[in-house]
């Protein structure tokens, strides 16, 4: 397992109780605005916007906030120009990072990112040095009590590549099959907790618990930066490291 959902589980648990909830709303606002700018304001014809709206609603984002973000994207409301960027970097212990950024100030974003990495034992990488280690995938987390056999049959029949079961059921798909798999799962009456496009590492790297914790703390520092939307890593996250991070 790459650890995508395990790391997300930590973030979701913490976000429910601390100041990071404000960061989540900021991230969602940017994603809604970018999605509407790129594909229009109608979620029926804009899959990225539909996913962003679903995520915003799942995080109890007020309806007025959602509508304003979309209108900024379509140009109906004024707002700062947003730039969508991808940076590549290394965390300690040779772990590769892909860092998605949405910002209205490119210089500030890269300066903050470089400072956070340098201060915590990481460094920026040249373009292409890390990206080849990842594949773009569709990711669907299915919550609640799930009949594993039923989910497997429904998702696989719709084109899913991989299905894993932990705290939530996780479904991975090729991008071309993502929407069909998502619709099949919801059509079967199952609850989709998250549906998004992610970068999955091709060959995750397993570290000792202490080394993994060092990397996870660096990722957390980067995720706290205002302009950072998502961080993907080549780290194989163990259950032991997760438990240690949750109690830290």
C-alpha positions as CSV (number, residue, x, y, z in Angstrom):
1,X,0.0,0.0,0.0
2,X,1.3,3.4,-0.9
3,X,-0.1,5.1,2.2
4,X,-2.2,7.7,0.4
5,X,-5.4,7.0,2.3
6,X,-3.6,6.3,5.6
7,X,-2.0,9.7,5.5
8,X,-5.3,11.2,4.5
9,X,-7.0,9.5,7.4
10,X,-4.6,11.3,9.8
11,X,-5.3,14.6,8.2
12,X,-9.1,14.1,8.2
13,X,-9.1,13.2,11.9
14,X,-7.0,16.2,12.9
15,X,-8.9,18.6,10.6
16,X,-12.1,17.8,12.4
17,X,-10.8,19.2,15.7
18,X,-8.2,21.8,15.0
19,X,-7.3,24.9,13.2
20,X,-6.6,23.0,10.0
21,X,-10.3,23.2,9.1
22,X,-9.7,26.8,8.0
23,X,-6.9,25.5,5.7
24,X,-9.2,23.0,4.2
25,X,-11.8,25.6,3.3
26,X,-9.0,27.7,1.7
27,X,-7.9,24.7,-0.3
28,X,-11.5,23.9,-1.4
29,X,-12.1,27.5,-2.4
30,X,-9.1,27.4,-4.7
31,X,-10.0,24.1,-6.1
32,X,-13.5,25.2,-6.9
33,X,-12.3,28.4,-8.5
34,X,-9.7,26.6,-10.6
35,X,-12.1,23.9,-11.7
36,X,-14.7,26.4,-12.7
37,X,-12.1,28.5,-14.6
38,X,-10.9,25.5,-16.5
39,X,-14.1,23.7,-17.3
40,X,-17.0,26.1,-16.6
41,X,-19.5,26.4,-13.8
42,X,-21.8,23.5,-14.6
43,X,-20.8,20.4,-12.7
44,X,-22.9,18.3,-15.1
45,X,-20.3,19.0,-17.8
46,X,-17.2,19.5,-15.5
47,X,-16.1,16.4,-13.6
48,X,-13.4,18.2,-11.8
49,X,-15.9,20.8,-10.5
50,X,-18.4,18.1,-9.5
51,X,-15.7,16.3,-7.4
52,X,-14.6,19.6,-5.8
53,X,-18.2,20.4,-4.9
54,X,-18.8,17.0,-3.4
55,X,-15.6,17.4,-1.3
56,X,-16.7,20.8,-0.2
57,X,-20.1,19.6,0.9
58,X,-18.6,16.6,2.7
59,X,-16.5,19.1,4.7
60,X,-19.6,21.2,5.5
61,X,-18.4,24.2,3.5
62,X,-21.3,26.7,3.4
63,X,-23.3,26.8,0.2
64,X,-22.6,30.6,-0.3
65,X,-18.9,30.0,-0.1
66,X,-19.1,27.3,-2.7
67,X,-21.1,29.5,-5.1
68,X,-18.8,32.5,-4.7
69,X,-15.7,30.4,-5.4
70,X,-17.4,29.0,-8.6
71,X,-18.4,32.5,-9.7
72,X,-14.8,33.8,-9.3
73,X,-13.7,31.0,-11.5
74,X,-16.2,31.8,-14.2
75,X,-15.5,35.5,-14.0
76,X,-18.8,36.5,-12.5
77,X,-17.0,37.8,-9.5
78,X,-13.6,39.5,-9.3
79,X,-10.7,37.8,-7.6
80,X,-6.9,37.4,-7.7
81,X,-5.5,35.4,-10.6
82,X,-4.6,31.9,-9.4
83,X,-1.8,29.8,-10.7
84,X,-1.8,26.0,-10.5
85,X,1.7,24.6,-10.2
86,X,3.5,21.3,-9.5
87,X,6.8,21.2,-7.7
88,X,9.1,18.2,-7.2
89,X,11.3,17.7,-4.1
90,X,13.0,15.3,-1.9
91,X,12.2,14.6,1.8
92,X,14.9,13.1,4.1
93,X,15.9,9.5,3.4
94,X,15.5,9.8,-0.4
95,X,11.7,10.0,-0.4
96,X,10.4,11.8,-3.5
97,X,7.6,14.4,-3.2
98,X,5.1,15.8,-5.7
99,X,3.7,19.1,-4.3
100,X,0.6,20.6,-5.8
101,X,0.3,24.4,-5.3
102,X,-2.4,26.9,-6.1
103,X,-1.3,30.5,-5.5
104,X,-1.8,34.1,-6.4
105,X,2.0,34.7,-5.9
106,X,4.4,32.3,-7.5
107,X,7.5,33.9,-5.9
108,X,6.0,33.6,-2.4
109,X,4.9,30.0,-2.9
110,X,8.3,28.7,-4.1
111,X,10.1,30.7,-1.4
112,X,7.9,29.3,1.4
113,X,8.3,25.8,0.0
114,X,12.1,26.0,-0.3
115,X,12.4,27.4,3.2
116,X,10.2,24.6,4.7
117,X,12.2,21.9,2.9
118,X,15.6,23.3,3.7
119,X,14.7,23.7,7.3
120,X,13.5,20.1,7.7
121,X,16.2,18.2,5.8
122,X,14.6,18.2,2.3
123,X,15.4,20.0,-0.9
124,X,13.8,21.1,-4.2
125,X,14.4,18.8,-7.2
126,X,14.8,19.5,-10.9
127,X,11.7,19.1,-13.1
128,X,11.2,15.5,-14.0
129,X,13.5,14.1,-11.3
130,X,10.6,12.8,-9.2
131,X,7.5,12.9,-11.4
132,X,8.4,9.7,-13.3
133,X,8.0,7.8,-10.0
134,X,4.3,8.4,-9.9
135,X,1.2,7.5,-12.0
136,X,-2.0,9.6,-12.1
137,X,-4.9,7.6,-10.8
138,X,-8.5,8.0,-9.8
139,X,-9.0,7.3,-6.1
140,X,-12.3,6.5,-4.4
141,X,-12.7,5.9,-0.6
142,X,-15.9,4.0,0.3
143,X,-17.1,4.5,3.9
144,X,-19.5,2.8,6.2
145,X,-20.1,-1.0,6.4
146,X,-19.2,-2.4,3.1
147,X,-19.8,-5.9,1.7
148,X,-16.3,-6.5,0.4
149,X,-17.4,-9.0,-2.2
150,X,-20.2,-6.8,-3.5
151,X,-17.8,-3.8,-3.8
152,X,-15.2,-5.8,-5.5
153,X,-17.7,-7.1,-8.1
154,X,-19.3,-3.6,-8.7
155,X,-16.0,-1.7,-8.9
156,X,-14.1,-4.3,-11.0
157,X,-17.0,-4.7,-13.4
158,X,-16.9,-0.9,-13.9
159,X,-13.2,-0.9,-14.6
160,X,-11.4,-0.5,-11.3
161,X,-7.7,-1.6,-11.2
162,X,-7.2,-2.2,-7.5
163,X,-9.4,-2.5,-4.4
164,X,-7.9,-2.5,-0.9
165,X,-9.6,-2.8,2.5
166,X,-8.4,-1.0,5.7
167,X,-10.3,1.6,7.8
168,X,-12.1,2.5,4.6
169,X,-12.4,0.6,1.3
170,X,-10.1,2.1,-1.3
171,X,-10.6,1.8,-5.0
172,X,-8.0,2.9,-7.6
173,X,-8.8,3.3,-11.3
174,X,-7.3,4.5,-14.5
175,X,-8.4,8.0,-15.3
176,X,-10.6,6.9,-18.2
177,X,-12.6,4.7,-15.9
178,X,-12.8,6.9,-12.9
179,X,-16.2,8.4,-13.5
180,X,-17.8,5.1,-14.5
181,X,-16.4,3.4,-11.3
182,X,-17.6,6.2,-9.1
183,X,-21.1,6.1,-10.5
184,X,-21.3,2.4,-10.3
185,X,-20.4,2.5,-6.6
186,X,-22.9,5.2,-5.7
187,X,-25.4,3.5,-7.9
188,X,-25.1,0.4,-5.8
189,X,-26.0,2.5,-2.7
190,X,-22.5,2.7,-1.2
191,X,-21.2,5.9,0.5
192,X,-18.3,7.6,-1.3
193,X,-16.3,9.5,1.3
194,X,-13.7,10.8,-1.1
195,X,-13.3,10.8,-4.9
196,X,-10.3,12.5,-6.4
197,X,-7.4,12.4,-8.8
198,X,-4.2,11.4,-7.0
199,X,-0.6,10.5,-7.8
200,X,0.3,7.0,-6.7
201,X,3.9,6.0,-6.4
202,X,5.0,3.2,-8.8
203,X,7.4,1.6,-6.3
204,X,6.8,2.8,-2.7
205,X,9.8,2.9,-0.4
206,X,9.6,1.3,3.0
207,X,11.7,2.9,5.8
208,X,12.2,2.2,9.5
209,X,9.5,3.7,11.8
210,X,11.9,6.5,12.9
211,X,12.8,7.4,9.3
212,X,9.1,7.3,8.2
213,X,8.1,9.6,11.1
214,X,10.8,12.1,10.0
215,X,9.4,12.1,6.5
216,X,5.8,12.3,7.6
217,X,6.6,15.4,9.8
218,X,8.2,17.1,6.9
219,X,5.1,16.4,4.8
220,X,2.9,17.8,7.5
221,X,5.0,21.0,7.6
222,X,4.7,21.4,3.8
223,X,0.9,20.8,3.9
224,X,0.5,23.6,6.5
225,X,1.8,26.1,3.9
226,X,-1.0,28.4,2.7
227,X,-0.4,27.7,-1.0
228,X,0.0,23.9,-0.8
229,X,-3.0,21.9,-1.9
230,X,-1.7,18.3,-1.9
231,X,1.5,16.4,-1.2
232,X,2.2,13.0,-2.6
233,X,5.2,10.9,-1.6
234,X,7.0,7.6,-2.5
235,X,6.9,6.6,1.2
236,X,5.4,3.3,2.2
237,X,3.6,4.2,5.4
238,X,3.4,1.4,8.0
239,X,0.6,1.0,10.5
240,X,3.2,1.5,13.3
241,X,4.3,4.8,11.9
242,X,0.6,5.9,11.6
243,X,0.0,5.0,15.2
244,X,3.1,6.9,16.3
245,X,2.1,10.0,14.3
246,X,-1.5,10.0,15.7
247,X,-0.2,10.0,19.2
248,X,2.5,12.6,18.6
